Amino acid sequence: MRTLCSSTLIGEALLIMFAGLVAMKLTDVGAGTIWLVSGLAMLLCVLLCGVITRPGAVWVGWALQIGILASGLVLPTMYAFGVIFTGLWWCSVHYGRKIDTIKAERAAAQPA
């Protein structure tokens, strides 16, 4: 699960960076506000990569997805990207857990 979720989060951090650049040009929101919010979200994405296997980290990832969807209020194209990355997050968590289960079953089946 760690690899899939981390890949999604790094992609999301890049999306947030580029969305911040676009939002500076297309919205009336101040550049300082955009970079504060974008910077915190990017930092959260990167930090979450390191703790994704800890309890509650997946829920923080879901909260991040809601934040990405909510950023559509400032930049409407983020609604579409929010839906895409929410789907990717679900797939990363769902299939990542399946992969972890299969790996654990195979490791348990190996003779010592």
C-alpha angles and dihedrals in degrees: 000000000000095000096046095045093044091051091052092048094050090050088049092051089055091047090052091050093052092042089054090055091050093045091055090060101036104039138057092232112117119258092236092055093046093050093045093054094038092046093051091048092049091048090050090052093052095043091047089058089066097049102034094119093055122097113276096015093108089054090052086053090054090051088052090053090053089051091052090051090048090053085072086081088070100032112022095204087066089074089068094043089046091056091047094050093043087056091047090049091051091049092047093052096040099045093034090060090048090052091048090051092050091048091050091049091050092047091050091049093054114098114246 
